[in-house]
Amino acid sequence: MKTLILALLAGLPSSPQTPPGMHREPAPEVQPLRQFSWRDPAVGYTFIGPPRWAGVVQAVPLQGAHGVRFVADGKTILTVRSSDDAQAEVREGSGAIALSRRDGRVLTAQVGDGAGPLALTPEEMASAIRWDGDAGGGAAER
């Protein structure tokens, strides 16, 4: 009997085993959701880009105009301009997309040649603009 017990004890592992599903290392810390945003205080809106833009895309304000170029690796992904209705019609005629309108201001977007995988989907484009004072998460059409 002693031999049987000693044989059983010898077959057991010397270090305690972790039950299935348990890990010896602590779980990784929760990372906050990364988000890309750029605010234009002069016009009163914030552009919210997709999470894939965070840490990759830089905003370069346009000189002499209300607008911004979003750039990655030296290539323009998107240009957003703020103008009145008449200027927006001219831009729309040259391929720009009207993103949002508010109080006589129109935000238009021109997709850059370097957009590639960073290009916005139609859904992302539609929800990218948040005007100051709007409670919702979508673009305002006023």
Z-matrix of the N, CA and C atoms (Angstrom, degrees):
N
C 1 1.428
C 2 1.525 1 110.81
N 3 1.345 2 116.26 1 -43.59
C 4 1.459 3 119.45 2 178.40
C 5 1.524 4 110.66 3 -60.97
N 6 1.287 5 116.65 4 -37.37
C 7 1.456 6 121.13 5 -179.16
C 8 1.530 7 109.85 6 -65.39
N 9 1.313 8 116.66 7 -40.73
C 10 1.459 9 121.51 8 179.44
C 11 1.528 10 110.86 9 -64.36
N 12 1.322 11 117.92 10 -43.35
C 13 1.464 12 122.03 11 179.75
C 14 1.526 13 110.25 12 -66.72
N 15 1.333 14 117.99 13 -43.07
C 16 1.458 15 121.45 14 177.88
C 17 1.527 16 111.04 15 -63.36
N 18 1.315 17 117.70 16 -37.33
C 19 1.460 18 121.41 17 179.04
C 20 1.535 19 110.30 18 -67.41
N 21 1.326 20 116.83 19 -39.37
C 22 1.456 21 120.73 20 177.84
C 23 1.531 22 110.90 21 -67.05
N 24 1.332 23 116.42 22 -43.34
C 25 1.463 24 120.19 23 178.95
C 26 1.528 25 111.51 24 -65.21
N 27 1.298 26 117.08 25 -35.50
C 28 1.462 27 120.69 26 179.55
C 29 1.525 28 110.87 27 -69.08
N 30 1.321 29 117.85 28 -27.06
C 31 1.459 30 121.52 29 -179.44
C 32 1.521 31 113.38 30 -80.86
N 33 1.331 32 116.90 31 -15.08
C 34 1.465 33 119.69 32 179.44
C 35 1.525 34 110.29 33 -78.62
N 36 1.322 35 117.54 34 144.54
C 37 1.469 36 119.52 35 177.76
C 38 1.521 37 110.31 36 -67.80
N 39 1.328 38 115.63 37 147.75
C 40 1.456 39 119.79 38 -176.16
C 41 1.528 40 112.52 39 -78.61
N 42 1.351 41 118.38 40 -24.83
C 43 1.471 42 119.97 41 178.95
C 44 1.522 43 108.82 42 -99.91
N 45 1.322 44 116.04 43 146.45
C 46 1.472 45 118.05 44 -179.26
C 47 1.526 46 109.97 45 -66.86
N 48 1.308 47 115.73 46 138.91
C 49 1.463 48 120.61 47 -179.33
C 50 1.524 49 109.48 48 -95.07
N 51 1.317 50 114.68 49 146.94
C 52 1.451 51 120.76 50 178.39
C 53 1.514 52 108.36 51 -83.94
N 54 1.316 53 117.38 52 134.83
C 55 1.467 54 119.58 53 177.84
C 56 1.528 55 110.74 54 -60.62
N 57 1.318 56 117.88 55 153.86
C 58 1.459 57 120.70 56 179.30
C 59 1.535 58 110.55 57 -55.13
N 60 1.322 59 115.72 58 139.55
C 61 1.458 60 120.68 59 179.22
C 62 1.514 61 114.09 60 88.50
N 63 1.305 62 118.30 61 -10.27
C 64 1.467 63 121.60 62 -179.65
C 65 1.526 64 108.08 63 -100.28
N 66 1.310 65 117.00 64 147.03
C 67 1.452 66 122.15 65 179.29
C 68 1.516 67 109.27 66 -119.50
N 69 1.293 68 115.27 67 149.53
C 70 1.460 69 119.57 68 178.70
C 71 1.522 70 111.21 69 -82.52
N 72 1.326 71 117.77 70 -22.74
C 73 1.452 72 121.33 71 -179.25
C 74 1.522 73 109.68 72 -96.36
N 75 1.331 74 116.58 73 146.70
C 76 1.463 75 118.12 74 178.36
C 77 1.533 76 110.42 75 -68.15
N 78 1.305 77 115.92 76 154.61
C 79 1.463 78 121.35 77 178.79
C 80 1.527 79 109.14 78 -65.09
N 81 1.320 80 117.50 79 148.11
C 82 1.469 81 119.17 80 177.61
C 83 1.522 82 110.50 81 -64.00
N 84 1.337 83 115.13 82 151.58
C 85 1.454 84 119.40 83 179.64
C 86 1.527 85 109.51 84 -69.53
N 87 1.311 86 116.00 85 147.80
C 88 1.445 87 121.90 86 179.79
C 89 1.525 88 108.48 87 -70.92
N 90 1.313 89 115.89 88 128.32
C 91 1.454 90 121.37 89 178.22
C 92 1.524 91 108.61 90 -93.12
N 93 1.332 92 117.61 91 136.36
C 94 1.458 93 118.24 92 178.17
C 95 1.532 94 110.40 93 -68.28
N 96 1.314 95 116.12 94 151.88
C 97 1.456 96 120.78 95 178.11
C 98 1.513 97 108.26 96 -66.01
N 99 1.295 98 116.27 97 123.60
C 100 1.466 99 120.87 98 179.82
C 101 1.515 100 108.73 99 -81.83
N 102 1.317 101 114.80 100 137.67
C 103 1.451 102 119.96 101 -178.08
C 104 1.519 103 109.84 102 -139.17
N 105 1.313 104 116.10 103 144.57
C 106 1.452 105 121.69 104 176.57
C 107 1.522 106 107.57 105 -101.83
N 108 1.339 107 116.56 106 129.02
C 109 1.458 108 119.41 107 174.34
C 110 1.521 109 109.46 108 -146.16
N 111 1.324 110 114.99 109 151.20
C 112 1.463 111 122.09 110 176.90
C 113 1.516 112 107.12 111 -140.77
N 114 1.331 113 116.38 112 130.33
C 115 1.465 114 121.63 113 -176.35
C 116 1.516 115 110.73 114 -110.01
N 117 1.319 116 116.40 115 136.69
C 118 1.459 117 123.20 116 173.97
C 119 1.534 118 107.09 117 -111.44
N 120 1.339 119 116.99 118 95.85
C 121 1.465 120 119.13 119 -176.90
C 122 1.526 121 113.18 120 -68.70
N 123 1.330 122 118.48 121 -26.89
C 124 1.459 123 121.41 122 -179.03
C 125 1.530 124 111.41 123 -66.62
N 126 1.322 125 116.61 124 -36.94
C 127 1.463 126 120.92 125 -179.10
C 128 1.525 127 110.42 126 -95.32
N 129 1.330 128 117.48 127 -31.20
C 130 1.461 129 120.98 128 176.74
C 131 1.513 130 115.28 129 94.54
N 132 1.332 131 116.63 130 42.89
C 133 1.464 132 120.02 131 176.53
C 134 1.531 133 109.44 132 -143.29
N 135 1.324 134 114.56 133 163.72
C 136 1.457 135 122.41 134 173.91
C 137 1.517 136 107.89 135 -125.83
N 138 1.327 137 115.36 136 133.73
C 139 1.460 138 121.57 137 175.75
C 140 1.526 139 106.72 138 -96.47
N 141 1.322 140 116.25 139 124.03
C 142 1.466 141 122.04 140 179.22
C 143 1.525 142 108.14 141 -108.91
N 144 1.329 143 115.82 142 113.77
C 145 1.459 144 121.04 143 178.53
C 146 1.516 145 111.07 144 -90.55
N 147 1.309 146 117.18 145 169.37
C 148 1.469 147 120.95 146 179.50
C 149 1.529 148 110.75 147 -71.60
N 150 1.330 149 118.33 148 158.56
C 151 1.465 150 121.40 149 179.89
C 152 1.533 151 113.28 150 -56.21
N 153 1.330 152 118.67 151 -29.50
C 154 1.472 153 120.07 152 -179.49
C 155 1.530 154 111.88 153 -66.65
N 156 1.329 155 118.37 154 -14.67
C 157 1.462 156 122.20 155 177.11
C 158 1.528 157 112.33 156 -81.87
N 159 1.328 158 117.69 157 -22.53
C 160 1.466 159 121.36 158 -175.32
C 161 1.525 160 110.82 159 -60.41
N 162 1.318 161 115.99 160 126.70
C 163 1.451 162 121.82 161 179.43
C 164 1.516 163 114.54 162 77.26
N 165 1.330 164 118.38 163 -0.64
C 166 1.464 165 121.99 164 -176.85
C 167 1.533 166 111.05 165 -116.91
N 168 1.314 167 116.20 166 -40.89
C 169 1.463 168 122.06 167 -173.44
C 170 1.525 169 110.12 168 -101.20
N 171 1.325 170 115.89 169 139.44
C 172 1.461 171 121.51 170 176.03
C 173 1.531 172 108.25 171 -115.03
N 174 1.341 173 115.39 172 147.49
C 175 1.461 174 121.73 173 176.73
C 176 1.521 175 108.93 174 -97.69
N 177 1.331 176 116.61 175 128.51
C 178 1.463 177 122.75 176 179.12
C 179 1.523 178 107.54 177 -120.63
N 180 1.354 179 117.91 178 105.76
C 181 1.466 180 119.89 179 179.53
C 182 1.531 181 111.34 180 -59.62
N 183 1.329 182 115.69 181 142.44
C 184 1.460 183 121.35 182 178.54
C 185 1.524 184 109.41 183 -75.78
N 186 1.308 185 117.12 184 141.21
C 187 1.458 186 122.29 185 178.40
C 188 1.526 187 109.26 186 -81.75
N 189 1.327 188 116.81 187 130.45
C 190 1.458 189 121.43 188 175.02
C 191 1.513 190 114.85 189 73.97
N 192 1.312 191 119.36 190 12.36
C 193 1.458 192 121.84 191 179.43
C 194 1.522 193 108.70 192 -151.83
N 195 1.339 194 115.43 193 157.95
C 196 1.459 195 119.25 194 174.48
C 197 1.517 196 107.30 195 -83.86
N 198 1.304 197 116.00 196 106.44
C 199 1.456 198 119.10 197 179.42
C 200 1.505 199 111.26 198 173.92
N 201 1.308 200 114.15 199 177.67
C 202 1.460 201 121.41 200 -176.38
C 203 1.521 202 109.08 201 -151.22
N 204 1.338 203 114.82 202 145.98
C 205 1.471 204 121.65 203 171.20
C 206 1.509 205 106.78 204 -107.36
N 207 1.305 206 117.13 205 134.30
C 208 1.456 207 122.20 206 174.31
C 209 1.525 208 106.60 207 -100.97
N 210 1.328 209 115.74 208 122.00
C 211 1.456 210 122.65 209 -169.84
C 212 1.526 211 110.76 210 -125.24
N 213 1.342 212 116.29 211 140.10
C 214 1.469 213 122.84 212 172.84
C 215 1.522 214 107.29 213 -138.47
N 216 1.322 215 116.49 214 130.93
C 217 1.465 216 122.24 215 -179.74
C 218 1.525 217 112.45 216 53.59
N 219 1.333 218 116.78 217 37.34
C 220 1.456 219 121.33 218 177.56
C 221 1.521 220 114.76 219 77.18
N 222 1.333 221 118.12 220 3.06
C 223 1.464 222 121.82 221 -179.00
C 224 1.523 223 109.84 222 -112.87
N 225 1.320 224 115.58 223 138.30
C 226 1.461 225 120.78 224 178.91
C 227 1.524 226 109.94 225 -76.99
N 228 1.315 227 114.98 226 126.25
C 229 1.462 228 121.39 227 178.48
C 230 1.520 229 110.12 228 -92.25
N 231 1.344 230 115.15 229 -44.47
C 232 1.456 231 120.81 230 -175.02
C 233 1.519 232 108.60 231 -155.50
N 234 1.328 233 116.89 232 141.93
C 235 1.458 234 122.01 233 173.43
C 236 1.517 235 107.49 234 -120.39
N 237 1.330 236 116.06 235 127.40
C 238 1.463 237 121.62 236 178.56
C 239 1.517 238 107.62 237 -115.43
N 240 1.338 239 115.94 238 129.06
C 241 1.465 240 121.49 239 179.68
C 242 1.523 241 109.64 240 -124.90
N 243 1.321 242 114.96 241 147.61
C 244 1.455 243 121.91 242 174.81
C 245 1.516 244 108.09 243 -109.93
N 246 1.324 245 116.51 244 132.88
C 247 1.460 246 120.11 245 -179.38
C 248 1.522 247 109.21 246 -155.90
N 249 1.334 248 115.63 247 179.01
C 250 1.461 249 119.46 248 174.83
C 251 1.533 250 108.71 249 -84.73
N 252 1.325 251 115.93 250 177.47
C 253 1.471 252 120.43 251 -175.43
C 254 1.526 253 112.99 252 -59.33
N 255 1.335 254 117.99 253 -42.11
C 256 1.469 255 120.94 254 -176.85
C 257 1.526 256 111.11 255 -64.10
N 258 1.327 257 116.70 256 -45.66
C 259 1.465 258 119.57 257 178.88
C 260 1.530 259 110.83 258 -65.62
N 261 1.323 260 116.68 259 -36.22
C 262 1.467 261 120.38 260 179.81
C 263 1.519 262 110.92 261 -64.05
N 264 1.355 263 117.59 262 -38.03
C 265 1.461 264 120.20 263 178.62
C 266 1.523 265 110.94 264 -62.64
N 267 1.333 266 116.40 265 -39.82
C 268 1.467 267 120.13 266 177.86
C 269 1.524 268 109.62 267 -63.59
N 270 1.320 269 117.34 268 -44.72
C 271 1.472 270 120.85 269 -179.77
C 272 1.522 271 111.23 270 -64.68
N 273 1.334 272 116.15 271 -41.97
C 274 1.463 273 119.35 272 179.37
C 275 1.525 274 110.44 273 -62.36
N 276 1.324 275 117.51 274 -35.35
C 277 1.462 276 121.46 275 177.59
C 278 1.518 277 112.42 276 -66.13
N 279 1.346 278 116.76 277 -23.09
C 280 1.467 279 119.83 278 -179.83
C 281 1.535 280 111.91 279 -100.91
N 282 1.327 281 116.96 280 18.06
C 283 1.459 282 120.36 281 173.98
C 284 1.515 283 116.07 282 103.60
N 285 1.326 284 119.06 283 -1.21
C 286 1.460 285 120.89 284 177.48
C 287 1.528 286 109.91 285 -75.48
N 288 1.318 287 115.54 286 155.30
C 289 1.463 288 122.41 287 -179.19
C 290 1.525 289 107.74 288 -109.55
N 291 1.320 290 117.59 289 132.32
C 292 1.464 291 120.82 290 174.85
C 293 1.525 292 108.48 291 -76.23
N 294 1.325 293 116.39 292 116.91
C 295 1.470 294 120.79 293 -179.54
C 296 1.518 295 111.79 294 -85.19
N 297 1.336 296 115.79 295 -46.97
C 298 1.451 297 119.63 296 -173.74
C 299 1.523 298 109.98 297 -161.74
N 300 1.328 299 115.85 298 153.61
C 301 1.463 300 122.36 299 177.88
C 302 1.525 301 109.05 300 -129.97
N 303 1.345 302 113.96 301 143.68
C 304 1.462 303 118.11 302 176.55
C 305 1.519 304 108.98 303 -163.49
N 306 1.328 305 116.12 304 128.25
C 307 1.465 306 123.02 305 174.73
C 308 1.525 307 112.87 306 48.64
N 309 1.325 308 117.34 307 45.63
C 310 1.455 309 121.35 308 177.62
C 311 1.517 310 114.87 309 81.27
N 312 1.316 311 118.24 310 -2.14
C 313 1.467 312 122.38 311 176.82
C 314 1.521 313 108.39 312 -101.43
N 315 1.319 314 114.74 313 141.87
C 316 1.466 315 120.91 314 178.15
C 317 1.520 316 108.01 315 -126.03
N 318 1.320 317 116.05 316 132.10
C 319 1.464 318 121.47 317 174.25
C 320 1.519 319 107.49 318 -101.58
N 321 1.328 320 115.54 319 121.23
C 322 1.460 321 120.29 320 178.22
C 323 1.523 322 109.40 321 -114.87
N 324 1.316 323 115.62 322 152.64
C 325 1.466 324 121.13 323 -179.04
C 326 1.514 325 109.55 324 -127.42
N 327 1.312 326 115.35 325 139.77
C 328 1.461 327 122.75 326 175.34
C 329 1.526 328 106.48 327 -121.98
N 330 1.320 329 116.79 328 119.60
C 331 1.465 330 121.32 329 179.94
C 332 1.525 331 108.29 330 -73.13
N 333 1.343 332 115.98 331 132.87
C 334 1.456 333 121.19 332 -179.48
C 335 1.513 334 113.01 333 -84.03
N 336 1.330 335 115.12 334 163.27
C 337 1.468 336 120.88 335 179.54
C 338 1.524 337 112.54 336 -66.77
N 339 1.336 338 117.62 337 -25.60
C 340 1.458 339 121.17 338 -176.14
C 341 1.507 340 114.44 339 -94.19
N 342 1.332 341 118.35 340 18.19
C 343 1.463 342 121.07 341 -174.78
C 344 1.529 343 112.31 342 -63.28
N 345 1.304 344 118.34 343 -52.74
C 346 1.468 345 122.06 344 179.31
C 347 1.517 346 112.74 345 48.38
N 348 1.349 347 117.63 346 -131.51
C 349 1.465 348 120.45 347 -177.82
C 350 1.529 349 113.27 348 -70.88
N 351 1.321 350 117.69 349 -11.89
C 352 1.463 351 120.56 350 178.30
C 353 1.522 352 112.62 351 -88.84
N 354 1.335 353 117.40 352 -1.25
C 355 1.467 354 121.25 353 179.33
C 356 1.525 355 109.79 354 -61.25
N 357 1.314 356 114.80 355 146.10
C 358 1.464 357 120.35 356 179.24
C 359 1.526 358 110.75 357 -80.98
N 360 1.312 359 115.69 358 141.84
C 361 1.457 360 120.54 359 172.60
C 362 1.529 361 107.82 360 -75.73
N 363 1.327 362 118.97 361 163.63
C 364 1.464 363 119.97 362 177.13
C 365 1.541 364 112.29 363 -56.82
N 366 1.330 365 117.44 364 -36.95
C 367 1.468 366 120.96 365 179.27
C 368 1.532 367 111.01 366 -67.04
N 369 1.342 368 116.08 367 -42.03
C 370 1.467 369 119.70 368 178.18
C 371 1.521 370 110.63 369 -65.62
N 372 1.317 371 116.80 370 -39.11
C 373 1.461 372 121.15 371 179.09
C 374 1.530 373 109.92 372 -63.96
N 375 1.322 374 117.12 373 -42.74
C 376 1.464 375 121.62 374 -177.33
C 377 1.525 376 112.53 375 -66.56
N 378 1.327 377 117.87 376 -28.02
C 379 1.466 378 120.13 377 -176.88
C 380 1.528 379 112.98 378 -107.47
N 381 1.317 380 117.77 379 13.29
C 382 1.470 381 120.79 380 -174.09
C 383 1.523 382 114.40 381 -77.90
N 384 1.321 383 118.47 382 -25.35
C 385 1.461 384 121.16 383 -173.88
C 386 1.521 385 111.08 384 -101.24
N 387 1.331 386 114.79 385 131.17
C 388 1.468 387 121.56 386 173.33
C 389 1.525 388 107.67 387 -126.78
N 390 1.309 389 115.64 388 113.29
C 391 1.461 390 120.75 389 178.50
C 392 1.516 391 110.07 390 -76.83
N 393 1.314 392 117.01 391 147.84
C 394 1.463 393 121.22 392 176.27
C 395 1.523 394 109.22 393 -57.75
N 396 1.313 395 115.45 394 132.90
C 397 1.458 396 120.81 395 178.21
C 398 1.518 397 114.25 396 91.30
N 399 1.319 398 118.93 397 -11.37
C 400 1.465 399 120.39 398 177.07
C 401 1.511 400 109.40 399 -79.54
N 402 1.317 401 116.58 400 135.37
C 403 1.457 402 120.76 401 -179.65
C 404 1.514 403 112.14 402 -86.04
N 405 1.326 404 117.54 403 -26.80
C 406 1.458 405 120.88 404 -174.93
C 407 1.510 406 112.93 405 -79.05
N 408 1.339 407 115.19 406 176.21
C 409 1.453 408 120.62 407 -179.63
C 410 1.509 409 113.25 408 -104.27
N 411 1.316 410 118.02 409 12.68
C 412 1.459 411 119.88 410 -177.22
C 413 1.511 412 111.98 411 -114.81
N 414 1.301 413 114.48 412 177.44
C 415 1.462 414 120.39 413 178.32
C 416 1.513 415 109.34 414 -74.85
N 417 1.306 416 115.71 415 143.27
C 418 1.463 417 120.22 416 -178.83
C 419 1.519 418 109.45 417 -95.40
N 420 1.303 419 116.69 418 136.87
C 421 1.466 420 122.34 419 176.72
C 422 1.516 421 106.60 420 -119.58
N 423 1.318 422 116.09 421 102.99
C 424 1.462 423 120.01 422 -177.21
C 425 1.485 424 111.17 423 -128.45
